[in-house]
Amino acid sequence: MRILETDRLYLREMTINDAENAYLLNLDPDVIKYTGDEPFESVDNAKMFLANYNHYKKYDFGRWAVINKTNDEFLGWCGLKYTPNLDEYDIGFRFFKKHWNKGYATESAQACINLGFSKYKMTEIVGRAMKENLGSIRVLEKIGLIYLKSFDFEGQEGEVYIIKNKSRTHNNL
């Protein structure tokens, strides 16, 4: 089922059928360089992760598969995540390297931000990136997030960006 559509892409829930793509995506050291994630040990490990991924049921949103409309190719993932201990919604994305610098991250992330504000009535969404991850920071800035603060990302310097839902912010004047 399609969750979102843009000019070139559609986003849908990831399933265990995406396990091989998830495995291959996380296998590339350049793709996961700034994430703190380890690669899946096998396609079966990716399948197990996807089978147990409960964000869709729990929150009605999550990290979605990003698919090219013209050829149904899996390009990567993008979506929203809720972190209860921070009471925070964040935007995240990860794409196969061959799809970098084509605007897919910007296009899908903007659509996710819009959906978070319109459908899910989120008041603000953050994006986190390691300071050296200039590509991801550029995407966050292109979709309207602004620098909020630095944070310690497992001993590395990270940055938090934020965007507020203008239609849900009220001034008490």
C-alpha positions as CSV (number, residue, x, y, z in Angstrom):
1,M,0.0,0.0,0.0
2,R,1.3,3.4,-1.0
3,I,1.7,5.8,2.0
4,L,2.9,8.8,0.0
5,E,3.6,9.8,-3.6
6,T,5.8,12.5,-5.0
7,D,6.6,13.3,-8.6
8,R,9.1,10.5,-9.0
9,L,8.6,8.3,-6.0
10,Y,6.2,6.4,-3.8
11,L,6.7,5.4,-0.2
12,R,5.3,2.2,1.3
13,E,5.7,0.1,4.4
14,M,8.7,-2.1,4.4
15,T,8.1,-5.9,4.6
16,I,10.2,-9.0,5.0
17,N,10.2,-9.0,1.2
18,D,12.6,-6.0,1.5
19,A,15.1,-8.0,3.5
20,E,17.6,-8.4,0.7
21,N,17.6,-4.7,-0.1
22,A,17.8,-3.8,3.6
23,Y,20.8,-6.2,4.0
24,L,22.6,-4.8,0.9
25,L,21.9,-1.2,1.9
26,N,23.5,-1.6,5.3
27,L,26.3,-3.6,3.8
28,D,27.9,-0.5,2.2
29,P,30.3,1.1,4.7
30,D,29.8,4.5,3.1
31,V,26.0,4.3,3.6
32,I,26.2,3.5,7.3
33,K,29.4,5.5,8.0
34,Y,27.6,8.2,10.0
35,T,24.7,6.1,11.4
36,G,26.2,4.2,14.3
37,D,24.5,1.1,12.9
38,E,26.2,-2.2,12.2
39,P,25.5,-4.1,9.0
40,F,23.1,-7.0,9.2
41,E,24.9,-10.3,9.5
42,S,22.7,-11.9,6.8
43,V,19.6,-11.5,4.8
44,D,17.9,-13.6,7.4
45,N,18.9,-11.1,10.1
46,A,17.4,-8.3,8.0
47,K,14.3,-10.4,7.6
48,M,14.0,-10.9,11.3
49,F,14.5,-7.1,12.0
50,L,11.8,-6.2,9.5
51,A,9.4,-8.9,10.9
52,N,9.8,-7.4,14.3
53,Y,9.6,-3.7,13.3
54,N,6.5,-2.5,15.1
55,H,6.6,1.2,14.5
56,Y,3.8,1.0,11.8
57,K,1.4,-0.8,14.2
58,K,2.4,1.2,17.3
59,Y,2.4,4.8,15.8
60,D,0.8,4.4,12.3
61,F,4.1,5.7,10.7
62,G,7.7,4.7,10.5
63,R,10.6,4.3,8.1
64,W,9.2,3.6,4.7
65,A,10.6,2.0,1.6
66,V,11.3,4.6,-1.1
67,I,10.4,3.2,-4.6
68,N,11.1,4.7,-8.0
69,K,7.7,5.1,-9.7
70,T,9.0,4.5,-13.2
71,N,10.6,1.1,-12.6
72,D,9.5,0.0,-9.0
73,E,13.2,0.0,-7.9
74,F,13.9,0.1,-4.2
75,L,16.1,3.2,-3.7
76,G,16.4,3.2,0.1
77,W,14.2,4.3,3.0
78,C,12.9,7.5,4.5
79,G,10.4,8.3,7.2
80,L,9.4,9.4,10.6
81,K,10.3,7.8,13.9
82,Y,9.0,8.5,17.4
83,T,11.4,8.1,20.3
84,P,9.4,7.9,23.6
85,N,12.2,8.5,26.0
86,L,13.0,11.8,24.2
87,D,9.3,12.5,23.3
88,E,10.6,13.4,19.9
89,Y,9.7,12.8,16.3
90,D,12.6,12.6,13.8
91,I,13.0,12.4,10.1
92,G,15.5,9.9,8.8
93,F,16.6,8.6,5.4
94,R,19.1,6.1,3.9
95,F,19.7,5.4,0.2
96,F,21.9,3.2,-1.9
97,K,25.0,5.2,-2.9
98,K,24.2,5.0,-6.6
99,H,21.1,7.1,-5.8
100,W,22.9,9.9,-3.9
101,N,22.8,13.4,-5.3
102,K,19.7,12.9,-7.3
103,G,17.3,14.7,-5.0
104,Y,15.5,11.5,-3.8
105,A,16.3,12.1,-0.1
106,T,15.1,15.7,-0.3
107,E,12.0,14.8,-2.2
108,S,11.0,11.9,0.1
109,A,11.9,13.7,3.3
110,Q,9.9,16.8,2.4
111,A,6.9,14.6,1.7
112,C,7.4,12.9,5.1
113,I,7.6,16.2,6.9
114,N,4.5,17.4,5.2
115,L,2.6,14.2,6.2
116,G,3.9,14.4,9.8
117,F,2.5,17.9,10.1
118,S,-0.8,17.4,8.2
119,K,-1.9,13.9,9.0
120,Y,-0.2,13.2,12.4
121,K,-0.4,16.8,13.7
122,M,3.2,16.8,14.9
123,T,4.2,20.1,16.3
124,E,7.9,19.7,15.5
125,I,10.3,17.3,13.8
126,V,14.0,17.0,14.3
127,G,16.8,15.6,12.2
128,R,20.0,14.2,13.7
129,A,23.3,13.9,11.8
130,M,26.9,13.6,12.6
131,K,28.7,17.0,12.0
132,E,30.8,15.4,9.2
133,N,27.8,14.1,7.4
134,L,27.4,17.1,5.1
135,G,25.1,15.4,2.6
136,S,22.5,14.6,5.2
137,I,22.8,18.1,6.8
138,R,22.3,19.6,3.4
139,V,19.1,17.6,2.9
140,L,17.8,18.7,6.4
141,E,18.5,22.3,5.5
142,K,16.8,22.0,2.1
143,I,13.6,20.7,3.7
144,G,13.5,23.6,6.1
145,L,15.1,22.3,9.3
146,I,17.4,24.7,11.1
147,Y,20.3,24.1,13.4
148,L,19.2,23.6,17.1
149,K,22.2,22.2,19.0
150,S,25.2,19.9,19.1
151,F,25.1,16.5,20.8
152,D,27.4,13.7,21.6
153,F,26.9,10.8,19.2
154,E,28.8,7.9,20.7
155,G,31.9,10.0,21.1
156,Q,31.4,11.9,17.8
157,E,30.0,15.4,17.4
158,G,26.4,15.3,16.1
159,E,24.0,18.1,15.3
160,V,20.3,18.4,15.8
161,Y,18.1,20.3,13.4
162,I,14.5,21.2,13.9
163,I,11.4,22.3,12.0
164,K,8.2,23.5,13.7
165,N,4.7,23.1,12.3
166,K,3.7,26.7,11.7
167,S,0.0,25.8,11.6
168,R,0.2,24.1,15.1
169,T,2.3,26.8,16.8
170,H,0.4,29.5,18.7
171,N,1.6,32.7,20.1
172,N,0.0,33.9,23.4
173,L,-0.1,37.6,22.6
